[in-house]
Amino acid sequence: MNLFGKILLYLASAMLGVMGILFLFWPRWIGGEVALGLTAPAAATDVRAVYGGFELGVAIFLAYCATHQGLQRIGLLAAFLGAFGFAVGRGIGMWVEGSVTAIHRAMFIFELTSALVVWLVYRRTPATVSP
């Protein structure tokens, strides 16, 4: 098992887990940090589902992959696709909207860097025969 890959999966799991909990229980507070105006209860419910529940589910999946040698590579691929997807979405949003705040720029750089690191570890992690 690739120790660095396992560590990356646990880190990604922890980060998504923390963000998921924050968005699940305090969507208006954490959403306000990135200028999400959640004025309607329905908006807060959707944020709880997407940013809270979904991120928690992915966090659990990545932790599960970290503990099972046969799933480490697929977990790394999932972590790469998630980080890369966040970076692409954020990059397009900043470009189309013409709004680049310091926090969005920092998050974009972090997501892109994370995706690159995870991709490199994924490419160096041997495929296993069975989970």
N, C-alpha and C positions, 0 to 999 in steps of 0.2 A: 504494500500500500504506500502511496506517495504521501509522506508526512506533510509536506508543504500544501498539497492539495487538500488534505484533511483539515489543516489549520484554516485555509481559505474558506472552506465550506462552513466551518464553525463560525468564523468571523462574519461571513455573509448572513448566516442564520441569525446570529446575535443582532446584527444591525437591522435586518428586516423585522425581527421579533420586537425589538425596542420600538421601531417606528410604527409597527402594526399596533402595538399596545397603546402608544401615544395617540394615534389616529382613531383607534377604536373607542377609547374612553374620553379623550379631550380633543375632538376634531376641530372645534372652533379656535382653541388656543394654538395648537400646532399648525393648523391651516393658516392662521393669521401670520405666522412666521414667514410664510412664502406667499403672502398676499392673496390667499383664498378667502373670498368674502362669503362666508356661509351664513346668510341671513335667514334662509328658510329651513325649517326642520327637515324637509325632504332632502335638501342638499347635504345636511349633516349626516343623514342616514346613508346616502350614497357614498359619502367620503368614508364613513365607518365601514361599509361593505368592501369598497375597493382598496382603500389605503390601509384599512385596519384588518379586516377579516382575510382578504386575499394575501396580504403581506405576511400575516401570521401563518397561514397555510403553507406558503412557499418556504417560510423560515423552518417550519417543522419538517417539510420535505428535505430541505438541504441538510438539516441535522441528521435526519434518518440516513441520507446518502453518505454522510461522513462516517457513520458508524458501521456501514456495510461495504466491505471492500469492493464487491461486485457492482455497487451503485455509485462509487466515487466519480467515475468519469461522466456518467449521465448527470450527476449533481453539478459537476463543474460546468458542463455544457449549459445546464439550466441557469446557473449563476451568471455565466457569460452572456447568454441571451437576454436575461433580465437587465443586467447592468448596461449592456449595449442598447437595448430598447429604451431604457430611461434616457441615456445620453442622446440617442437619435431624436426622441420625442422632445426633449428639452432644447436641443440644438435647433430643431425646426421651429419650435415655439418662439425661441428668442429671435430667430431670423425673421419669421413671418410677422410677429407682433412688434418687432423693433424695440423690445424692452429687455435690456440686459442689466439685471441688478447684481450686486456683488454676491449675494447668496446663490443666485441661479448660476452665475459664472463658476463659482466654487463647486457647486454640485455637479455641473457639467464636466468640469475637469476631473473631479473625483470619480464620476461614473465612467468616463472614457478610460481613465487610467486603470480603474478596477477591471473593466472589461478586458483591457489589453493583458494585464497580469494574469487574470483567470484563463484567458485564451491560451497564453503561453504555457501555463501549467497543464491545462487540458491536453494540449498537443503532446506534452511530454509524459502524460499518464498512460500507461499501457492499458489496452482494452482487456477485460477479463472475459472468460468464457460464460460464466453463469453468475447471477446475483447471489 
